[in-house]
């Protein structure tokens, strides 16, 4: 899946559980959360508070160690 820029299919979300998620799902302009994850490949899914609503997102990911994210 590395470098794949296609939409994720519904089956992906049915058969792969969340590894981390924000503690509270609230309607704010900015949401910040820290996670500790094992090395691997992950999908980050930004979302809006209301369903079927489009929005712009800025995503910032920090790592304590060297990473190869794209």
PDB file of N, CA, C and O in Angstrom, chain B, residues numbered from 101:
ATOM      1  N   UNK B 101       0.818  -1.190   0.000  1.00  0.00           N
ATOM      2  CA  UNK B 101       0.000   0.000   0.000  1.00  0.00           C
ATOM      3  C   UNK B 101       0.863   1.255   0.000  1.00  0.00           C
ATOM      4  O   UNK B 101       0.348   2.349  -0.232  1.00  0.00           O
ATOM      5  N   UNK B 102       2.133   1.127   0.249  1.00  0.00           N
ATOM      6  CA  UNK B 102       3.048   2.263   0.320  1.00  0.00           C
ATOM      7  C   UNK B 102       3.003   3.066  -0.982  1.00  0.00           C
ATOM      8  O   UNK B 102       3.220   2.506  -2.056  1.00  0.00           O
ATOM      9  N   UNK B 103       2.730   4.347  -0.902  1.00  0.00           N
ATOM     10  CA  UNK B 103       2.675   5.195  -2.077  1.00  0.00           C
ATOM     11  C   UNK B 103       1.367   5.111  -2.853  1.00  0.00           C
ATOM     12  O   UNK B 103       1.240   5.740  -3.904  1.00  0.00           O
ATOM     13  N   UNK B 104       0.404   4.356  -2.369  1.00  0.00           N
ATOM     14  CA  UNK B 104      -0.878   4.185  -3.040  1.00  0.00           C
ATOM     15  C   UNK B 104      -1.748   5.411  -2.779  1.00  0.00           C
ATOM     16  O   UNK B 104      -1.995   5.761  -1.625  1.00  0.00           O
ATOM     17  N   UNK B 105      -2.211   6.061  -3.836  1.00  0.00           N
ATOM     18  CA  UNK B 105      -3.012   7.273  -3.669  1.00  0.00           C
ATOM     19  C   UNK B 105      -4.474   7.045  -4.075  1.00  0.00           C
ATOM     20  O   UNK B 105      -5.149   7.987  -4.488  1.00  0.00           O
ATOM     21  N   UNK B 106      -4.959   5.830  -3.965  1.00  0.00           N
ATOM     22  CA  UNK B 106      -6.338   5.516  -4.296  1.00  0.00           C
ATOM     23  C   UNK B 106      -7.199   5.590  -3.042  1.00  0.00           C
ATOM     24  O   UNK B 106      -6.687   5.568  -1.923  1.00  0.00           O
ATOM     25  N   UNK B 107      -8.514   5.678  -3.239  1.00  0.00           N
ATOM     26  CA  UNK B 107      -9.439   5.669  -2.105  1.00  0.00           C
ATOM     27  C   UNK B 107      -9.402   4.311  -1.418  1.00  0.00           C
ATOM     28  O   UNK B 107      -9.265   3.277  -2.071  1.00  0.00           O
ATOM     29  N   UNK B 108      -9.523   4.325  -0.112  1.00  0.00           N
ATOM     30  CA  UNK B 108      -9.583   3.074   0.643  1.00  0.00           C
ATOM     31  C   UNK B 108     -10.982   2.485   0.471  1.00  0.00           C
ATOM     32  O   UNK B 108     -11.981   3.199   0.555  1.00  0.00           O
ATOM     33  N   UNK B 109     -11.040   1.201   0.233  1.00  0.00           N
ATOM     34  CA  UNK B 109     -12.317   0.520   0.064  1.00  0.00           C
ATOM     35  C   UNK B 109     -12.951   0.233   1.430  1.00  0.00           C
ATOM     36  O   UNK B 109     -12.253   0.160   2.442  1.00  0.00           O
ATOM     37  N   UNK B 110     -14.251   0.073   1.448  1.00  0.00           N
ATOM     38  CA  UNK B 110     -14.996  -0.200   2.682  1.00  0.00           C
ATOM     39  C   UNK B 110     -14.446  -1.430   3.404  1.00  0.00           C
ATOM     40  O   UNK B 110     -14.363  -1.440   4.632  1.00  0.00           O
ATOM     41  N   UNK B 111     -14.072  -2.462   2.655  1.00  0.00           N
ATOM     42  CA  UNK B 111     -13.553  -3.695   3.260  1.00  0.00           C
ATOM     43  C   UNK B 111     -12.301  -3.455   4.099  1.00  0.00           C
ATOM     44  O   UNK B 111     -12.084  -4.136   5.101  1.00  0.00           O
ATOM     45  N   UNK B 112     -11.481  -2.491   3.692  1.00  0.00           N
ATOM     46  CA  UNK B 112     -10.280  -2.192   4.477  1.00  0.00           C
ATOM     47  C   UNK B 112     -10.663  -1.830   5.907  1.00  0.00           C
ATOM     48  O   UNK B 112     -10.045  -2.309   6.858  1.00  0.00           O
ATOM     49  N   UNK B 113     -11.671  -0.994   6.059  1.00  0.00           N
ATOM     50  CA  UNK B 113     -12.083  -0.536   7.383  1.00  0.00           C
ATOM     51  C   UNK B 113     -12.865  -1.603   8.149  1.00  0.00           C
ATOM     52  O   UNK B 113     -12.886  -1.593   9.380  1.00  0.00           O
ATOM     53  N   UNK B 114     -13.498  -2.512   7.434  1.00  0.00           N
ATOM     54  CA  UNK B 114     -14.214  -3.605   8.094  1.00  0.00           C
ATOM     55  C   UNK B 114     -13.259  -4.635   8.686  1.00  0.00           C
ATOM     56  O   UNK B 114     -13.549  -5.226   9.726  1.00  0.00           O
ATOM     57  N   UNK B 115     -12.122  -4.853   8.030  1.00  0.00           N
ATOM     58  CA  UNK B 115     -11.222  -5.931   8.432  1.00  0.00           C
ATOM     59  C   UNK B 115      -9.931  -5.460   9.097  1.00  0.00           C
ATOM     60  O   UNK B 115      -9.091  -6.288   9.450  1.00  0.00           O
ATOM     61  N   UNK B 116      -9.753  -4.156   9.277  1.00  0.00           N
ATOM     62  CA  UNK B 116      -8.578  -3.605   9.957  1.00  0.00           C
ATOM     63  C   UNK B 116      -9.047  -2.706  11.090  1.00  0.00           C
ATOM     64  O   UNK B 116      -9.760  -1.730  10.859  1.00  0.00           O
ATOM     65  N   UNK B 117      -8.652  -3.028  12.295  1.00  0.00           N
ATOM     66  CA  UNK B 117      -9.106  -2.245  13.447  1.00  0.00           C
ATOM     67  C   UNK B 117      -8.257  -0.987  13.622  1.00  0.00           C
ATOM     68  O   UNK B 117      -7.123  -0.921  13.148  1.00  0.00           O
ATOM     69  N   UNK B 118      -8.814  -0.003  14.300  1.00  0.00           N
ATOM     70  CA  UNK B 118      -8.082   1.222  14.614  1.00  0.00           C
ATOM     71  C   UNK B 118      -6.956   0.915  15.587  1.00  0.00           C
ATOM     72  O   UNK B 118      -7.128   0.137  16.525  1.00  0.00           O
ATOM     73  N   UNK B 119      -5.813   1.525  15.358  1.00  0.00           N
ATOM     74  CA  UNK B 119      -4.677   1.367  16.271  1.00  0.00           C
ATOM     75  C   UNK B 119      -4.621   2.521  17.264  1.00  0.00           C
ATOM     76  O   UNK B 119      -4.059   2.385  18.351  1.00  0.00           O
ATOM     77  N   UNK B 120      -5.203   3.654  16.890  1.00  0.00           N
ATOM     78  CA  UNK B 120      -5.235   4.827  17.765  1.00  0.00           C
ATOM     79  C   UNK B 120      -6.348   5.748  17.282  1.00  0.00           C
ATOM     80  O   UNK B 120      -6.654   5.800  16.091  1.00  0.00           O
ATOM     81  N   UNK B 121      -6.943   6.466  18.213  1.00  0.00           N
ATOM     82  CA  UNK B 121      -7.943   7.464  17.852  1.00  0.00           C
ATOM     83  C   UNK B 121      -8.006   8.510  18.959  1.00  0.00           C
ATOM     84  O   UNK B 121      -7.618   8.241  20.096  1.00  0.00           O
ATOM     85  N   UNK B 122      -8.493   9.695  18.630  1.00  0.00           N
ATOM     86  CA  UNK B 122      -8.600  10.763  19.622  1.00  0.00           C
ATOM     87  C   UNK B 122      -9.561  10.343  20.726  1.00  0.00           C
ATOM     88  O   UNK B 122     -10.534   9.631  20.479  1.00  0.00           O
ATOM     89  N   UNK B 123      -9.277  10.791  21.940  1.00  0.00           N
ATOM     90  CA  UNK B 123     -10.105  10.427  23.098  1.00  0.00           C
ATOM     91  C   UNK B 123     -11.525  10.958  22.976  1.00  0.00           C
ATOM     92  O   UNK B 123     -12.485  10.274  23.329  1.00  0.00           O
ATOM     93  N   UNK B 124     -11.652  12.178  22.475  1.00  0.00           N
ATOM     94  CA  UNK B 124     -12.991  12.750  22.325  1.00  0.00           C
ATOM     95  C   UNK B 124     -13.164  13.238  20.888  1.00  0.00           C
ATOM     96  O   UNK B 124     -12.227  13.754  20.279  1.00  0.00           O
ATOM     97  N   UNK B 125     -14.349  13.071  20.368  1.00  0.00           N
ATOM     98  CA  UNK B 125     -14.671  13.483  19.002  1.00  0.00           C
ATOM     99  C   UNK B 125     -15.514  14.740  19.110  1.00  0.00           C
ATOM    100  O   UNK B 125     -16.725  14.666  19.322  1.00  0.00           O
ATOM    101  N   UNK B 126     -14.872  15.901  18.963  1.00  0.00           N
ATOM    102  CA  UNK B 126     -15.558  17.171  19.182  1.00  0.00           C
ATOM    103  C   UNK B 126     -15.411  18.080  17.970  1.00  0.00           C
ATOM    104  O   UNK B 126     -14.499  17.910  17.161  1.00  0.00           O
ATOM    105  N   UNK B 127     -16.302  19.031  17.856  1.00  0.00           N
ATOM    106  CA  UNK B 127     -16.331  19.951  16.724  1.00  0.00           C
ATOM    107  C   UNK B 127     -15.449  21.163  17.024  1.00  0.00           C
ATOM    108  O   UNK B 127     -15.944  22.220  17.417  1.00  0.00           O
ATOM    109  N   UNK B 128     -14.145  21.001  16.836  1.00  0.00           N
ATOM    110  CA  UNK B 128     -13.190  22.088  17.040  1.00  0.00           C
ATOM    111  C   UNK B 128     -12.345  22.288  15.798  1.00  0.00           C
ATOM    112  O   UNK B 128     -12.201  21.378  14.982  1.00  0.00           O
ATOM    113  N   UNK B 129     -11.792  23.470  15.657  1.00  0.00           N
ATOM    114  CA  UNK B 129     -10.921  23.770  14.520  1.00  0.00           C
ATOM    115  C   UNK B 129      -9.619  22.987  14.597  1.00  0.00           C
ATOM    116  O   UNK B 129      -9.080  22.587  13.565  1.00  0.00           O
ATOM    117  N   UNK B 130      -9.111  22.765  15.785  1.00  0.00           N
ATOM    118  CA  UNK B 130      -7.832  22.078  15.953  1.00  0.00           C
ATOM    119  C   UNK B 130      -7.976  20.935  16.945  1.00  0.00           C
ATOM    120  O   UNK B 130      -8.562  21.096  18.015  1.00  0.00           O
ATOM    121  N   UNK B 131      -7.442  19.792  16.584  1.00  0.00           N
ATOM    122  CA  UNK B 131      -7.429  18.628  17.463  1.00  0.00           C
ATOM    123  C   UNK B 131      -5.991  18.136  17.521  1.00  0.00           C
ATOM    124  O   UNK B 131      -5.361  17.913  16.487  1.00  0.00           O
ATOM    125  N   UNK B 132      -5.476  17.968  18.734  1.00  0.00           N
ATOM    126  CA  UNK B 132      -4.101  17.515  18.926  1.00  0.00           C
ATOM    127  C   UNK B 132      -4.109  16.266  19.778  1.00  0.00           C
ATOM    128  O   UNK B 132      -4.831  16.185  20.772  1.00  0.00           O
ATOM    129  N   UNK B 133      -3.313  15.303  19.392  1.00  0.00           N
ATOM    130  CA  UNK B 133      -3.245  14.052  20.146  1.00  0.00           C
ATOM    131  C   UNK B 133      -1.873  13.422  19.939  1.00  0.00           C
ATOM    132  O   UNK B 133      -1.286  13.544  18.864  1.00  0.00           O
ATOM    133  N   UNK B 134      -1.360  12.747  20.970  1.00  0.00           N
ATOM    134  CA  UNK B 134      -0.095  12.007  20.878  1.00  0.00           C
ATOM    135  C   UNK B 134      -0.381  10.520  20.938  1.00  0.00           C
ATOM    136  O   UNK B 134      -1.232  10.063  21.701  1.00  0.00           O
ATOM    137  N   UNK B 135       0.348   9.768  20.114  1.00  0.00           N
ATOM    138  CA  UNK B 135       0.205   8.313  20.091  1.00  0.00           C
ATOM    139  C   UNK B 135       1.583   7.672  20.059  1.00  0.00           C
ATOM    140  O   UNK B 135       2.527   8.248  19.519  1.00  0.00           O
ATOM    141  N   UNK B 136       1.699   6.490  20.633  1.00  0.00           N
ATOM    142  CA  UNK B 136       2.898   5.663  20.498  1.00  0.00           C
ATOM    143  C   UNK B 136       2.498   4.457  19.670  1.00  0.00           C
ATOM    144  O   UNK B 136       1.649   3.663  20.074  1.00  0.00           O
ATOM    145  N   UNK B 137       3.121   4.328  18.503  1.00  0.00           N
ATOM    146  CA  UNK B 137       2.786   3.245  17.585  1.00  0.00           C
ATOM    147  C   UNK B 137       4.021   2.408  17.288  1.00  0.00           C
ATOM    148  O   UNK B 137       5.135   2.928  17.225  1.00  0.00           O
ATOM    149  N   UNK B 138       3.818   1.129  17.108  1.00  0.00           N
ATOM    150  CA  UNK B 138       4.901   0.246  16.694  1.00  0.00           C
ATOM    151  C   UNK B 138       5.284   0.585  15.258  1.00  0.00           C
ATOM    152  O   UNK B 138       4.457   1.107  14.511  1.00  0.00           O
ATOM    153  N   UNK B 139       6.528   0.296  14.857  1.00  0.00           N
ATOM    154  CA  UNK B 139       6.916   0.531  13.462  1.00  0.00           C
ATOM    155  C   UNK B 139       5.973  -0.207  12.514  1.00  0.00           C
ATOM    156  O   UNK B 139       5.570  -1.337  12.793  1.00  0.00           O
ATOM    157  N   UNK B 140       5.629   0.415  11.419  1.00  0.00           N
ATOM    158  CA  UNK B 140       4.731  -0.200  10.445  1.00  0.00           C
ATOM    159  C   UNK B 140       4.139   0.849   9.529  1.00  0.00           C
ATOM    160  O   UNK B 140       4.545   2.011   9.558  1.00  0.00           O
ATOM    161  N   UNK B 141       3.194   0.446   8.730  1.00  0.00           N
ATOM    162  CA  UNK B 141       2.483   1.360   7.831  1.00  0.00           C
ATOM    163  C   UNK B 141       1.101   1.639   8.407  1.00  0.00           C
ATOM    164  O   UNK B 141       0.412   0.726   8.862  1.00  0.00           O
ATOM    165  N   UNK B 142       0.704   2.901   8.382  1.00  0.00           N
ATOM    166  CA  UNK B 142      -0.573   3.314   8.957  1.00  0.00           C
ATOM    167  C   UNK B 142      -1.311   4.219   7.982  1.00  0.00           C
ATOM    168  O   UNK B 142      -0.696   4.869   7.138  1.00  0.00           O
ATOM    169  N   UNK B 143      -2.625   4.256   8.102  1.00  0.00           N
ATOM    170  CA  UNK B 143      -3.471   5.154   7.326  1.00  0.00           C
ATOM    171  C   UNK B 143      -4.055   6.162   8.305  1.00  0.00           C
ATOM    172  O   UNK B 143      -4.655   5.774   9.307  1.00  0.00           O
ATOM    173  N   UNK B 144      -3.888   7.440   8.028  1.00  0.00           N
ATOM    174  CA  UNK B 144      -4.466   8.497   8.862  1.00  0.00           C
ATOM    175  C   UNK B 144      -5.693   9.019   8.124  1.00  0.00           C
ATOM    176  O   UNK B 144      -5.605   9.432   6.968  1.00  0.00           O
ATOM    177  N   UNK B 145      -6.837   8.997   8.805  1.00  0.00           N
ATOM    178  CA  UNK B 145      -8.099   9.384   8.168  1.00  0.00           C
ATOM    179  C   UNK B 145      -8.647  10.635   8.853  1.00  0.00           C
ATOM    180  O   UNK B 145      -9.248  10.534   9.922  1.00  0.00           O
ATOM    181  N   UNK B 146      -8.451  11.810   8.256  1.00  0.00           N
ATOM    182  CA  UNK B 146      -9.074  13.007   8.818  1.00  0.00           C
ATOM    183  C   UNK B 146     -10.569  12.992   8.502  1.00  0.00           C
ATOM    184  O   UNK B 146     -10.992  12.417   7.499  1.00  0.00           O
ATOM    185  N   UNK B 147     -11.357  13.619   9.354  1.00  0.00           N
ATOM    186  CA  UNK B 147     -12.802  13.640   9.107  1.00  0.00           C
ATOM    187  C   UNK B 147     -13.405  14.933   9.634  1.00  0.00           C
ATOM    188  O   UNK B 147     -12.811  15.626  10.460  1.00  0.00           O
ATOM    189  N   UNK B 148     -14.588  15.241   9.143  1.00  0.00           N
ATOM    190  CA  UNK B 148     -15.337  16.388   9.650  1.00  0.00           C
ATOM    191  C   UNK B 148     -16.298  15.901  10.728  1.00  0.00           C
ATOM    192  O   UNK B 148     -16.586  14.707  10.824  1.00  0.00           O
ATOM    193  N   UNK B 149     -16.780  16.814  11.520  1.00  0.00           N
ATOM    194  CA  UNK B 149     -17.694  16.456  12.607  1.00  0.00           C
ATOM    195  C   UNK B 149     -19.041  15.983  12.066  1.00  0.00           C
ATOM    196  O   UNK B 149     -19.631  15.038  12.589  1.00  0.00           O
ATOM    197  N   UNK B 150     -19.519  16.644  11.022  1.00  0.00           N
ATOM    198  CA  UNK B 150     -20.800  16.275  10.407  1.00  0.00           C
ATOM    199  C   UNK B 150     -20.550  15.315   9.244  1.00  0.00           C
ATOM    200  O   UNK B 150     -19.597  15.507   8.489  1.00  0.00           O
ATOM    201  N   UNK B 151     -21.384  14.290   9.085  1.00  0.00           N
ATOM    202  CA  UNK B 151     -21.201  13.359   7.962  1.00  0.00           C
ATOM    203  C   UNK B 151     -21.441  14.026   6.608  1.00  0.00           C
ATOM    204  O   UNK B 151     -22.215  14.977   6.505  1.00  0.00           O
ATOM    205  N   UNK B 152     -20.772  13.520   5.576  1.00  0.00           N
ATOM    206  CA  UNK B 152     -20.933  13.965   4.186  1.00  0.00           C
ATOM    207  C   UNK B 152     -20.566  15.434   3.997  1.00  0.00           C
ATOM    208  O   UNK B 152     -21.062  16.082   3.076  1.00  0.00           O
ATOM    209  N   UNK B 153     -19.705  15.961   4.857  1.00  0.00           N
ATOM    210  CA  UNK B 153     -19.279  17.348   4.764  1.00  0.00           C
ATOM    211  C   UNK B 153     -17.804  17.363   4.367  1.00  0.00           C
ATOM    212  O   UNK B 153     -16.995  16.660   4.973  1.00  0.00           O
ATOM    213  N   UNK B 154     -17.448  18.155   3.358  1.00  0.00           N
ATOM    214  CA  UNK B 154     -16.056  18.264   2.947  1.00  0.00           C
ATOM    215  C   UNK B 154     -15.364  19.333   3.768  1.00  0.00           C
ATOM    216  O   UNK B 154     -16.009  20.247   4.281  1.00  0.00           O
ATOM    217  N   UNK B 155     -14.059  19.218   3.892  1.00  0.00           N
ATOM    218  CA  UNK B 155     -13.289  20.210   4.625  1.00  0.00           C
ATOM    219  C   UNK B 155     -11.835  20.170   4.213  1.00  0.00           C
ATOM    220  O   UNK B 155     -11.390  19.223   3.566  1.00  0.00           O
ATOM    221  N   UNK B 156     -11.096  21.199   4.588  1.00  0.00           N
ATOM    222  CA  UNK B 156      -9.658  21.242   4.336  1.00  0.00           C
ATOM    223  C   UNK B 156      -8.947  20.827   5.609  1.00  0.00           C
ATOM    224  O   UNK B 156      -9.385  21.153   6.713  1.00  0.00           O
ATOM    225  N   UNK B 157      -7.844  20.104   5.449  1.00  0.00           N
ATOM    226  CA  UNK B 157      -7.113  19.599   6.601  1.00  0.00           C
ATOM    227  C   UNK B 157      -5.634  19.894   6.462  1.00  0.00           C
ATOM    228  O   UNK B 157      -5.073  19.820   5.368  1.00  0.00           O
ATOM    229  N   UNK B 158      -5.015  20.224   7.563  1.00  0.00           N
ATOM    230  CA  UNK B 158      -3.559  20.285   7.660  1.00  0.00           C
ATOM    231  C   UNK B 158      -3.179  19.196   8.642  1.00  0.00           C
ATOM    232  O   UNK B 158      -3.676  19.158   9.768  1.00  0.00           O
ATOM    233  N   UNK B 159      -2.311  18.328   8.217  1.00  0.00           N
ATOM    234  CA  UNK B 159      -1.911  17.200   9.045  1.00  0.00           C
ATOM    235  C   UNK B 159      -0.420  17.315   9.320  1.00  0.00           C
ATOM    236  O   UNK B 159       0.382  17.416   8.392  1.00  0.00           O
ATOM    237  N   UNK B 160      -0.051  17.301  10.587  1.00  0.00           N
ATOM    238  CA  UNK B 160       1.351  17.363  10.984  1.00  0.00           C
ATOM    239  C   UNK B 160       1.671  16.120  11.791  1.00  0.00           C
ATOM    240  O   UNK B 160       0.989  15.815  12.769  1.00  0.00           O
ATOM    241  N   UNK B 161       2.700  15.408  11.386  1.00  0.00           N
ATOM    242  CA  UNK B 161       3.110  14.190  12.078  1.00  0.00           C
ATOM    243  C   UNK B 161       4.554  14.358  12.517  1.00  0.00           C
ATOM    244  O   UNK B 161       5.421  14.681  11.705  1.00  0.00           O
ATOM    245  N   UNK B 162       4.811  14.141  13.791  1.00  0.00           N
ATOM    246  CA  UNK B 162       6.163  14.223  14.338  1.00  0.00           C
ATOM    247  C   UNK B 162       6.604  12.839  14.769  1.00  0.00           C
ATOM    248  O   UNK B 162       5.792  12.024  15.207  1.00  0.00           O
ATOM    249  N   UNK B 163       7.884  12.585  14.643  1.00  0.00           N
ATOM    250  CA  UNK B 163       8.437  11.295  15.037  1.00  0.00           C
ATOM    251  C   UNK B 163       9.709  11.524  15.840  1.00  0.00           C
ATOM    252  O   UNK B 163      10.510  12.398  15.511  1.00  0.00           O
ATOM    253  N   UNK B 164       9.893  10.732  16.900  1.00  0.00           N
ATOM    254  CA  UNK B 164      11.116  10.840  17.692  1.00  0.00           C
ATOM    255  C   UNK B 164      12.299  10.209  16.975  1.00  0.00           C
ATOM    256  O   UNK B 164      13.451  10.537  17.259  1.00  0.00           O
ATOM    257  N   UNK B 165      12.017   9.312  16.053  1.00  0.00           N
ATOM    258  CA  UNK B 165      13.068   8.615  15.317  1.00  0.00           C
ATOM    259  C   UNK B 165      12.872   8.842  13.832  1.00  0.00           C
ATOM    260  O   UNK B 165      11.813   9.296  13.400  1.00  0.00           O
ATOM    261  N   UNK B 166      13.900   8.523  13.049  1.00  0.00           N
ATOM    262  CA  UNK B 166      13.835   8.688  11.607  1.00  0.00           C
ATOM    263  C   UNK B 166      12.641   7.923  11.044  1.00  0.00           C
ATOM    264  O   UNK B 166      12.381   6.784  11.432  1.00  0.00           O
ATOM    265  N   UNK B 167      11.917   8.566  10.124  1.00  0.00           N
ATOM    266  CA  UNK B 167      10.788   7.895   9.484  1.00  0.00           C
ATOM    267  C   UNK B 167      10.875   8.093   7.980  1.00  0.00           C
ATOM    268  O   UNK B 167      11.624   8.941   7.497  1.00  0.00           O
ATOM    269  N   UNK B 168      10.110   7.310   7.253  1.00  0.00           N
ATOM    270  CA  UNK B 168      10.107   7.399   5.789  1.00  0.00           C
ATOM    271  C   UNK B 168       8.708   7.703   5.275  1.00  0.00           C
ATOM    272  O   UNK B 168       8.307   7.195   4.228  1.00  0.00           O
ATOM    273  N   UNK B 169       7.965   8.525   6.001  1.00  0.00           N
ATOM    274  CA  UNK B 169       6.593   8.840   5.583  1.00  0.00           C
ATOM    275  C   UNK B 169       6.609   9.696   4.327  1.00  0.00           C
ATOM    276  O   UNK B 169       7.556  10.438   4.069  1.00  0.00           O
ATOM    277  N   UNK B 170       5.541   9.576   3.558  1.00  0.00           N
ATOM    278  CA  UNK B 170       5.390  10.371   2.331  1.00  0.00           C
ATOM    279  C   UNK B 170       4.143  11.207   2.412  1.00  0.00           C
ATOM    280  O   UNK B 170       3.835  11.947   1.478  1.00  0.00           O
TER     281      UNK B 170
END
